[in-house]
Amino acid sequence: MTISTATRVDFQGAMKKALVGAVAAFALECGGAGPYGHASHYVELDQEGSAVATARAYDPAMAHHRAEESRKTPVVLFGVVENRFAGPGGQALLKLSVRKLEPRNWCERAGEEDSCRVTVGDRDFGVVWALASLRAEDDMGSRAIGPRSLVRVAGTLGQDVSPADGAPVVHAAWYRHWPPLHYTTPAGVRH
């Protein structure tokens, strides 16, 4: 079977249109800042806004002193992964160092959004464990969630606590991931 030149050109044109459409859809889904938030200020992904809309910022003191009350409302937090273990039901159990989002992201070159990195504080606000069902790209491979990754987690505090250290466990309903080197801290900028 011979493919005519006109058919080949039509096929190539269709492929180019599909590729342009996929790139445009990806850019829209990422809010224009890409999946790693390359912008001077934090930019939520579309699904992130709905996932964190009813959640309150995680408060370690409230989680400790008012545990029953703090389990009634979903929480949201940023955490640097200290370690990752296998959890129940194929989930990942992440030990997180809780961090606060900095007011502005650090940018390597002023005025160039693509040089910006999501920036969280250096100060550790305690340890939280998170149980999360990971997406395939975050579970295995070069950009898998592991030590020094950053995650933003939205979920509920469970009645369970970590047997290792008594820290609370967040049952993640949603998460966002930044591999190492795709975010920074003020100390990281200085080095």
C-alpha positions as CSV (number, residue, x, y, z in Angstrom):
1,M,0.0,0.0,0.0
2,T,1.4,3.4,-1.0
3,I,0.7,6.5,1.0
4,S,0.3,9.6,-1.2
5,T,2.1,12.8,-0.4
6,A,-1.2,14.6,0.3
7,T,-2.2,11.9,2.9
8,R,1.2,12.3,4.5
9,V,0.9,16.1,4.7
10,D,-2.6,15.8,6.1
11,F,-1.4,13.3,8.8
12,Q,1.6,15.5,9.7
13,G,-0.7,18.5,9.9
14,A,-3.1,16.7,12.2
15,M,-0.2,15.5,14.4
16,K,1.1,19.1,14.7
17,K,-2.4,20.3,15.7
18,A,-2.7,17.6,18.3
19,L,0.7,18.4,19.7
20,V,-0.1,22.1,19.9
21,G,-3.4,21.3,21.5
22,A,-1.8,19.0,24.1
23,V,0.8,21.7,25.0
24,A,-1.9,24.4,25.3
25,A,-4.0,22.1,27.5
26,F,-1.0,21.3,29.7
27,A,-0.2,25.1,30.1
28,L,-3.8,25.9,31.0
29,E,-4.0,23.0,33.5
30,C,-0.8,24.3,35.2
31,G,-2.1,27.8,35.5
32,G,0.6,29.1,33.2
33,A,3.4,28.6,35.8
34,G,3.9,24.9,35.0
35,P,3.6,22.0,37.3
36,Y,6.4,23.3,39.5
37,G,5.1,26.8,39.9
38,H,7.6,28.8,38.0
39,A,6.3,32.2,38.9
40,S,7.3,35.1,41.3
41,H,4.3,34.2,43.5
42,Y,2.8,30.9,44.4
43,V,0.3,29.7,41.7
44,E,-2.2,27.0,42.4
45,L,-3.1,24.4,39.9
46,D,-6.7,24.2,38.8
47,Q,-7.5,21.1,40.9
48,E,-5.5,22.5,43.8
49,G,-7.9,25.4,44.4
50,S,-10.8,23.0,44.9
51,A,-8.8,20.6,46.9
52,V,-7.7,23.2,49.5
53,A,-10.8,25.4,49.4
54,T,-12.4,24.0,52.6
55,A,-9.1,23.2,54.3
56,R,-7.4,25.3,57.0
57,A,-3.7,25.7,57.5
58,Y,-2.2,23.0,59.6
59,D,-1.6,24.2,63.2
60,P,0.7,21.9,65.1
61,A,-0.4,23.3,68.5
62,M,-4.1,22.7,67.7
63,A,-3.4,19.2,66.4
64,H,-1.7,18.4,69.7
65,H,-3.9,20.2,72.2
66,R,-7.3,20.0,70.5
67,A,-6.8,16.7,68.5
68,E,-10.6,15.9,68.4
69,E,-11.5,19.3,67.1
70,S,-8.7,19.4,64.6
71,R,-9.9,16.2,63.0
72,K,-13.3,17.8,62.0
73,T,-11.9,20.1,59.3
74,P,-9.4,19.2,56.5
75,V,-5.9,20.6,56.8
76,V,-3.4,21.8,54.2
77,L,0.4,22.0,54.7
78,F,3.7,22.2,52.9
79,G,6.3,19.6,54.0
80,V,9.8,18.6,53.0
81,V,10.0,14.8,52.8
82,E,12.4,13.4,55.3
83,N,11.7,9.8,54.5
84,R,9.3,7.6,52.6
85,F,8.0,4.2,53.6
86,A,5.4,1.7,52.2
87,G,2.1,2.3,53.8
88,P,-1.1,0.2,54.0
89,G,-3.0,-0.5,50.9
90,G,-0.2,0.4,48.5
91,Q,-0.1,4.0,49.8
92,A,3.1,5.8,50.6
93,L,3.8,6.9,54.2
94,L,5.8,10.2,54.1
95,K,7.6,11.7,57.1
96,L,7.4,15.5,56.6
97,S,9.1,18.4,58.0
98,V,6.3,21.1,58.1
99,R,7.2,24.4,56.4
100,K,5.6,27.7,55.6
101,L,5.3,29.1,52.1
102,E,7.4,32.3,51.7
103,P,5.5,35.4,50.6
104,R,7.4,35.5,47.3
105,N,9.2,32.9,45.3
106,W,12.9,33.2,44.7
107,C,13.8,34.1,41.1
108,E,17.3,33.6,39.7
109,R,16.7,36.4,37.1
110,A,14.5,39.3,37.9
111,G,11.5,39.6,35.5
112,E,11.9,36.0,34.2
113,E,9.2,33.9,35.6
114,D,10.6,30.7,34.3
115,S,13.7,31.2,36.6
116,C,11.5,31.3,39.7
117,R,11.1,28.4,42.2
118,V,8.5,27.8,44.8
119,T,10.1,28.9,48.1
120,V,9.3,27.5,51.5
121,G,10.9,28.7,54.8
122,D,13.9,27.1,56.4
123,R,12.2,26.8,59.8
124,D,10.8,23.4,60.7
125,F,7.3,23.6,62.3
126,G,7.3,20.0,63.5
127,V,6.9,16.5,62.0
128,V,3.7,15.2,60.3
129,W,3.3,11.9,58.6
130,A,1.2,11.7,55.5
131,L,-0.5,8.7,53.9
132,A,-0.9,9.3,50.2
133,S,-1.9,7.3,47.1
134,L,0.8,8.4,44.7
135,R,0.4,9.0,41.0
136,A,2.6,6.7,38.8
137,E,5.1,9.6,38.0
138,D,5.5,10.4,41.7
139,D,5.9,6.8,42.8
140,M,8.8,5.6,40.6
141,G,11.5,7.1,38.4
142,S,13.9,10.0,38.6
143,R,11.3,12.5,39.9
144,A,9.6,10.1,42.4
145,I,8.7,11.4,45.8
146,G,11.6,10.8,48.2
147,P,13.9,12.5,50.7
148,R,14.2,16.3,50.0
149,S,11.1,16.4,47.8
150,L,8.5,19.1,48.7
151,V,4.8,18.3,48.9
152,R,1.7,20.2,49.6
153,V,-0.9,17.9,51.2
154,A,-4.6,18.4,51.8
155,G,-6.4,15.9,53.9
156,T,-7.7,15.0,57.3
157,L,-5.9,14.3,60.5
158,G,-6.5,10.7,61.5
159,Q,-7.0,9.3,65.0
160,D,-3.8,7.4,64.4
161,V,-0.4,8.7,65.3
162,S,3.0,7.6,64.2
163,P,4.2,4.7,66.3
164,A,7.8,5.9,65.7
165,D,7.4,9.4,67.2
166,G,3.7,10.1,68.1
167,A,3.4,12.7,65.4
168,P,0.0,13.2,63.7
169,V,-0.9,11.4,60.5
170,V,-2.6,13.2,57.7
171,H,-4.7,11.1,55.4
172,A,-4.1,12.9,52.1
173,A,-7.1,13.4,49.8
174,W,-4.8,15.4,47.4
175,Y,-1.2,16.4,47.1
176,R,1.2,18.3,44.8
177,H,4.9,17.4,44.5
178,W,8.1,19.2,43.7
179,P,11.2,17.1,43.3
180,P,14.5,18.3,44.8
181,L,15.9,21.2,42.9
182,H,12.5,22.3,41.7
183,Y,11.8,24.4,44.8
184,T,14.0,26.3,47.2
185,T,14.4,27.7,50.7
186,P,16.1,31.0,51.8
187,A,19.1,29.0,53.0
188,G,19.2,27.2,49.6
189,V,19.3,30.5,47.8
190,R,22.3,31.7,49.9
191,H,24.3,28.6,49.0
